[in-house]
Amino acid sequence: IFHHEVEGDRLALYHGDGLALKTYMNLKANRHETRLVLDLDGFSGFVLQGVVEEFAPHQHPEAYERTCQGFAAGGWGKPSRVFRSQIQSIARIAPVG
């Protein structure tokens, strides 16, 4: 995730796909995703569930630029495709016991 925005009351996460096009190939079968955001010290965090869609760079120029910057910082060139995950639900998670 290289950029995020709050649109209305919904969180939007932006990321890109490299040459392997794993996200693009997964979206052909299922647009729904679940992401875990964890604090690795205590293993508590959040479950984010939403729907992923591809977007064109002109639709979200700031998100596209931040994603390109993230790819460049990792030495991966430019993303082949860029995506927005519209988060529909957020739940807290934590270890039991």
Buried (B, 14 or more C-beta within 10 A) or exposed (E): BBBBEEEEEEBBBBBBBBEEEEBBEEBEEEBEBEBEEEEEEEEEBBBBBBBBEBBEEEEBEEBBEBBBEBBEEEEBEEBBBBBBBBBEEEEEEEEEE
